[in-house]
């Protein structure tokens, strides 16, 4: 799995000086430049590292058409630091084409100060933005340049292009804390690819460096069933279930060829408060929230006094704010009225009980997997993997040394802290290592959405969505193509379930078919969970409503086998069989013989030219042209 671990061919001693390093793209030697800036002191990128008190060590490896950089930044002053490290390529003169996404290119305005990049705004952390994708790419007069991160050594980074300076760069934000953790270690590479293939070509090339990160360990794919027993659903095989969230009846799931996953949620403790049971659903004013937080701290401390393992893990692992107080929020949800404590689940946290020990590293884990695979529970389900309810930063210094990944810093105060994304990475990676050692699997919900660094260590994915917009009268509103295609791109050939949460009384049979046609394009198994997260009055789960699933059974029987077919065939980043994105439709290739063509228009049919093929959605053969209705997919088989 660690094929991304590069050997060191040469070491550059880089203390106290600006650094130039050479890369090769498309046979053209390009010069990149390292620099480091002290963010608290402000100013420009500093070429005098002695004055900055920073040591920079770079190890490089030359690959075919690529150079890998293994970089360590270390403080020399003995003080806490907030620094940014940048590696920038000086883009030569010529027309720049920025590969903005998998279906879009941009020609930057010469001299523009607007930086181009696929960023997520994390306003409390470092430079406030980080890259959603692990790669970025451009071409200059047809000569390609790409930068990609090694997700075995991630950090808080941005990859982008600045037209004003013609810099193509990767930039990391590091917090350096003395004595706990005064260095940061990351890895990235600069590589070439086929420019005519755009970002897809860059991804295809990137996959060759880390093939293990995109391969599917699960050979049979299918849909997720959440917190409901398949045995309670008549003829459950019609719905294409292959994975189950919750280990209620693993023996029956074994007989039905369903993989059963034990549920856990990293980085949280949902602590109920009895006093809140009768209160209104609204959280209440600031004074009431302060009272409840104080009550929560008192109750948690009382649990610690009784040697409650969950509470001891809270004492050892709870996030701390800048004021040293534990971080939590008052929550009223369908599953808990109380305090949601933010917990550092990193495996390196020490203590008699930690969140890692409470949830994973314990006797219960060993007992779950005592029998040989595939008997019994088949793996760990990691819910809310990107921690949407969790504060971005943990300031607890007792946790700093426990982290294998770099610290970051607060965007306003420049104090070192731990970014929650790095905690999620360390937790996912460690869970993956434990379950894979037992021949089992790791499944995650909600990733890769903002972060790419969890995906290599996860075997099965799901994401909850709501395509009826309550704020706009429950109007039909699918998730945008950029997001869904990025999911597929960075999980590679692994199975993914798209799980619809909405008001099922408003979701029609026709809407369900639209949903399934969208899913077919990306090879995502369509499924349904609960209305509880959508704001609907009826909280009943879809698969506890025979009036819904019996109405839609025919659609599951039709589309789930098609989705499974393409998902198991494996998505190809570059569509060599039938690229049609420039003809008003989307097309994606799976394996060597399948192409899914989707019409994104909501109002008009579109006709495209195609070679003769079997069309598997309608069951007819196409010759010459293919007409696709609005929001519909067609699956072409060229392998006859």
Secondary structure, 3 states (H helix, E strand, C coil): CCCCCCCCCEEEECCCCCEEEEEEECCEEEEEEEEEEECCCCCCCECCHHHHCEEEEEEEEEECCEEEEEEEEEECCCCCEEEEEEEEEECCCCCEEEEEECCEEECCCCCCCCEECCEEECCCECCCEEECCCEEEEEECCEEEEEEECCCCCCEEEEEEECCCCEEEEEEEEEEECCCECEEEEEEEEECCCHHHHHHHHHHHHHHHCHHHCCCCCCCCCEEEECCCHHHCCCHHHHCEEEEECCCCHHHHHHCCCEEEEEEECCEEEEECHHHCCCCCCCCCHHHHHHHHHHHHHHHHHHHHCCCHHHHHHHHHECECCCCCECEEEEECCCCEEEEEEECCCCCCCCCCCHHHHHCCCHHHHHHCCCCCCCCCCEEEEECCCCCCCCCEECCHHHHHHCCCCEEEECCCCCEEEEHHHHHHHHHHHHHHHHHHCCCEEEEECCCCCCCCCHHHCCEEEEEECCEEHHHCCEECCCCHHHHHHHHHHHCCCEEEEEECCCCCCCCHHHHHHHHHHHHHHCCEEEECCCCCCCCCCCCCHHHCHHHHHHHHHHHHHHHHHHHHHHHHCEECCCCCCCCHHHCCEEEEECCCEEEEEECCCCCCEEEEEEEEEECCCCEEEEEEEEECCCEEEEEECCC
